Amino acid sequence: MNTFSFDHLNGVEFEEFCYELLSELGVKEINWRKGSGLNASPSDSGRDIECAIEKNDIDGITYKERWFVECKHYRKGIPVEKIQGILSWAQAENPDVILVIVSNFLSNRTKDYLEKYKETNKPKFKVKVWEKPDLEKLCSSKARLLNKYKIPNEFSYISLLHPAHLLYLKEPPFNSLDYFLALLDKMDALKRDEALGWAFPLVIRPRYKDPVTGKETFRELLIDDVSYDSFKKKCIEIRNTGIIDEGLLVLSITSFVLSWLIKQGDVYSIEDAIESSKDLLAQFKKDMIKKPEKKERLEKLIRSTEERIKNIPNNIKQTHELYNYFCMNVVGYLLVERIFSLQKE
């Protein structure tokens, strides 16, 4: 699998990449404080890069933030001692922001250390961290940079895309609403409702009651029905008003459903999803100590998060299967209707 990675770079090359990325992101006054030409070149003053970020207030006043940037290139989690240098220099020189850019990720111990550091020292500067997933997003449109540093730019999830989805992206059709709804009617009802579940409220725009106890669920506060029948009725109502072209309505709903399903069904992200939930679980357990008045609620959150972690692999795989089912039973046929319409023309 040709996945996004910096493992083929050495330390200095990764620093140079970070320097150029900041430049391409529009950062000004960048100073790479490279201490030597060695592969493990240390910075000369506790940070690898200094730069300035221009900010604009709502009254139109422009000002600059001074940033210290530390670049850490490790194949494993960054240990605590590797970020202490920039924290010490920042404490002494008071930049506005310190940014730690890591080629992979911070260890959980280092994340905990940073949180405790901010809580205990209450620094005047902000602390930001860019890990590999952040860099992947920031680089998504930087083809020149990716090519220069030979960083694979084929995101792993692309190989998961169904052929019908790819064709739909390449030449999005404008389908009739009646045809679209007829396809949905033929789907297995449970799979249809699961696939379109998040689209229902976006189309229906249901009303909610004001909470009384603050413990009510969204479902308990619902005034209007949120179901497939209500969804169909609302779609027809929208078409009949002429507010939006029916082809655009179908395209919007289908694109949203596809985006949601491929995001939730990304089988390559299982480990990341588990790690993220474990971080959330650790935070809930910390809050149990800091916020004893919320013990009952936090205990429920801890139990539900532990259960979710167990189910993450199976849930993601099932969603990917649902994505393929939707592509085969809806998207593929939407492309067929467009072909027929072109032939008629």
C-alpha angles and dihedrals in degrees: 000000000000097000132170109274144150095197093110092059126084123226097269092046090053090051090050090050090052090049092053093043091055089049092051090049088060099257114157136214095020115184118187104206095202111172100197145347095259122119089244094043113174121216115247099234111028097279132070100216136021121197145155127240118202116224131188124212120214089254090060096256112142122210138166131241118210112225131194112202126198118192117204121188112193132142090216134041115306110251122229096252091061093066099040093085096062091044090054093049091046090051089053100042103031106221117182094242138011116204123195112199114193128187092220121001146304117260116249088247090056092048090052090048092053092049091049091046092055092045095047102037100031091207120206090228126076119242117219130179128197112195127183096279089053091050091049090056094044090050097045093103098032100096094158092053093046092049094046093054094036091238111164107248098188102105112222095237092062089077088058095059115112115236090241090054091051091051090047090054093046096050110010110203129218105228132187116256093230091056091047094050091046089057091049090049090058094053123099102273096229094047091045093052091046093049095046097034096111092042094057098073092040090059100033095044093203124204122241133208120237111261118251105187098021089233097088119118122234089253091055091051095050117119099178127055115259107199142117092268091053089046092054092047092051093048091053090046091052091049093048093052090057091222091129132018110257091231090057091046092054091044092051094049094044093047091049093049092048092048092049095047096047090048094050092038098050100132090189090064097058094106092046091049091051092048092049092050091048089054089051090048091052090052092051090052091051090050089054087067097040098041109036090163088069095048097120094051093043092051089056091048091049092051094046092047092050089051091047092052090056092051100042098096094048094042093052093047092049091050090052089053089050089051091055091046091053091048093051098042101036116011096046091052093047087060089051093055090053091052091052092049091051091050090053090052 
